[in-house]
Every structure is written in C-alpha cells, then in structure tokens.
Amino acid sequence: MQDEQLRRLLQQYIFNLEDAQEKAEELSVANEGLQRTAEFFKAVLNCTPHGICLVKKHTFQWCSPAFTDILGWQQQDLHSLSILEMKEERMSEDTPPGCKSHRNVSLIRMLPIRI
C-alpha cells in the first residue's frame, strides 16, 4: 500500500515538474517577444522628431533625443531633475549648461498615460 502511494506521489511530482518546465519555456518565448517589441519601440521613439519623455512621480525616467534637443538640456541633467525643479530653474537666472532657452520649457505638455 505504501509503495503504491509513493509511486503516485512521485508520478504527480513528475507531472508537476513537466508542467512547470512547459510554462517556463512559454514564458521564455513570450519574454523574447517582449524584448524585441521594446527594442523596436525604443528605436522608433529615439528617431521621432517630437520630444517625448516618460515621467514617474514628477521625475524624468527617460527622454527622447528630440526632447533634449528641443530644451537644450543634457540627458544626465534631466534624469536627476524633477518637473517641479525644472519649472523653478526656468524662473531663475541660472540656466543649466547648454540650455537653449527657458521659453522652451513652457512647451512641455503632459499627457498622463497609465502603464
């Protein structure tokens, strides 16, 4: 009787392992597809002439090259700056190195997108 129970438990364990392996392979394929899609969209966003940025909790997470060109800011300056600080910088006399014009900051239009 115990041998039969152990055999059933072992068989169930093997089935569960095979099922987990199949799911892991499916997830791996799906992940590869997502990576390709992300690379495609990143390439498109990097080539667009429109300034695009991703902001989370008022802090820049990513900016397109066109965004930094329009504002005249450097990528590294924006990643350490919040939108509120950018607005304050606009009002002050201190301009960040390479900034073309404070007037350009007023061109920023926020379109809230939930991801």
Protein Blocks (a to p, Z undefined) as FASTA:
>chain_A
ZZmmmmmmmmmmmmmmmmmmmmmmmmmmmmmmmmmmmmmmmmmmmmpcbdcdddeehiaf
bdcfklmmmnopafklmmmpcfklmmmmmmmmbdcehiablklmmmpccddddZZ
